[in-house]
């Protein structure tokens, strides 16, 4: 499968970040073809920021990079899963995971 095949339905697709050791889900982001290529080239997770409308490398300002151990796609080729080793907290709030709030 080629990277371009992931983007047949949309220019942006979701990417789930999971800790490669604990299997904890750390975050969900969006990626485009260029961000996937950069992730493969650098070994760290790149995303497309929908709010800032630009590429960003997770950890570029905080130092908390996500080092990719494995990359997988789902059965429909429209979502990615990155198994990562995080350098520190993944969430911008300082929490280990972005999924720390309970729904009432």
N, C-alpha and C positions, 0 to 999 in steps of 0.2 A: 504494500500500500504506500502511496505517496502522500506527502503533506497536503498537497493541493486538493486531494480527495476529501479531506476533512471539511473543506470550506465550500462545498458544492451547494449547500442549503443556505449558508449565511456567511458573512465576512467575519463575524465574531462567534465563537463557541465557548461554552463554559469549560473551565478546567478545575477539577477538584484536587486539592493538595492534601495528601495523607502522610503522616509520619511513617517512615519505612520500618521503624523498630516497634513502635507501640500500636500502629495502625489507627491512631486517633485522626479524625478528620480535622485539619487545621484551618482551612479556608476554602472559599470558592471565589474564583476570579474569572475574567474573560480573556481570551487570547485571539490573536489573528495569525495569519500565515507567517508574517515577519517575526512575531514574538516566539512562535514555535521554533523557527529556524535559529533564532538567537539562543533560546533555551538549549537546543541541541548542541550548538557551537560552544557555549560557555559552560554548560553543566549546571547553571543556576536558572531559577524560574523567572521568566519574563512574562509580562501581561500587557494587555491594552487597557488603559484607564478610560472608562466611559465618561467619567466626570471631567477629567483634564484633557481628554482626546489626544492622548499620546502614549507611547510605549514607556514601560517602567520595569526596572529590574528590582524585584523584591529584595530589600536590604541595601539598596544604593545610598540611602540616607541614614538608616538605623544601624547598618552593619549586620542585621539579622537575615542573612541570605538563606535561601532554600536550595540546598544542593540536591540535584536530581539523581536518584538511584535507578529509577525505572520510569518509563512512560508507556501508558497503555491507552487504547481507545475503547469505547463501548461498542456494542454490536451494530449500532446504526452509523458508526463513524461520525458522530456529531457532538461528542463530549470526550474530554481527555481526563486522565487520572495521572497525576505525577506523584510518585512515591519519593519522598524527600527526607533528607537529614537537615533539620533546621539548626541555624547557628544560635538562635535564641527565641524569644517570643515571636509568634507569627503575626498576631493582631497588633494593629497600630495603637491599641489601648494599653499594651503591655501584657496582655493575657497570652498564654501559650497558644490558644486556639481562638479563632473568631467566633466559635460556637460556645458561648458561656452564659447566654441569657436564656432563662426559662420563659416559656409562654404561659400566661395566666389562663 
